[in-house]
Amino acid sequence: MSAMNKRMLEVMQRRGELLARIASQREQVAEIETRWQAPLALADQGLAAMRFLRSNPVLVAGVAALFVIRRRGAVGLVTGVWRVWKGYRYITAFSAKLSSRL
């Protein structure tokens, strides 16, 4: 066997070892991803909620005001939040109509 063939055999063996190592690492990453999928999805939902609250300060202030002013329990709070939400949507739609006419 020539030196070139011997070197080629070593390279091919090393390549096989590396490919096996890569496959093992892919399996490990897949297992880690499976374990972290649910907690990261929950964190994403929390971030989305925070972005929504940050982009709608009027809505947050309205809910806080309802909570402080109306102490009628959970049902009263839900009713108040629903009214504020409907009012908020009405006002944003009305302002959009006004701005489109200008």
N, C-alpha and C positions, 0 to 999 in steps of 0.2 A: 504494500500500500504506500502510495507516495505521500509526501508531507502535505501536499495540497488536499488530497482526499481525506487524510487524517484530520486536518484542520476543518474541512467542510463537515465531517462527521461530528466533531466537537460542537461546531456552530449549530448544527441541526439538533443535537441533543439539548444544548442550552436553550434553543428556541422552544423545544417541546416542554422543557421544565418551566420556562417563562409563561407559555400558554396555559399550562396547568395551574400555575400560580395566579394568573389573571382570572381564570375561571373560578377559582376558589374565592378570590377577592370579590368578584361580581356577586357570588352567592352571599357572602357576608354583607355586602352593601344592600342587597335585596332584603335580607333579614332585618337589618337596621332600619331600612326605609319602611318596612311593614310595621315595625314596632312604633315608629315615630309618626306614622301617617295620621292617626286619629288626634294625638295631641297638637300636631301642627295645624291640622284642619280647624280645630277649636281655636287656636291662637289666631288664625286667619279670620275667622268669624268675629272674634273679639276686636281685631284691628279694623275690620269693616264697620262694626258698630261704632267704634270710636271715631272713625272718619265721618260717618253719618252724623253723629252728634256734634262733631266739630264744625261740620258744614251747615248745620241747622241750629244755630244758637237761639233763634226765636222760639223754636219748638221746645228746646230744653228749658228755656226760661219760663215758657207757658206751663210746662209740666211741673216745674218747681213751684211756680205760683199757685197752681191748683193744689199741690200737695200741702202748701202752707195755709192757704186760705180756706180750702174746703176740707174739713176733717170728717168726712162721712164714711170713712173706711175704704176698703179695697174696691167695692162696687162703685162708690162715688168717684174714686180716683180714676177707675177705668172709664166711666162715663165721661168724666171731665177730659181725660186724655183723648178720647174719641172725638169729642166736640172740638177740642183744640186742633186735632189733626185735620178734621173736616174744614175748620175755619182756615187753617194754614193752606190747605190745598186750594180753597176757594180764593184766598187772597193772592196766592202765587199765580193762579190761572187768570185772575182779573188783571193783575199787574202785567202779565205777559200779553194779554189782549191790548191793554193800554199802550204798552211799549211798541207793539207791532203797528199801531195806528199812527204813531208819531213819525 
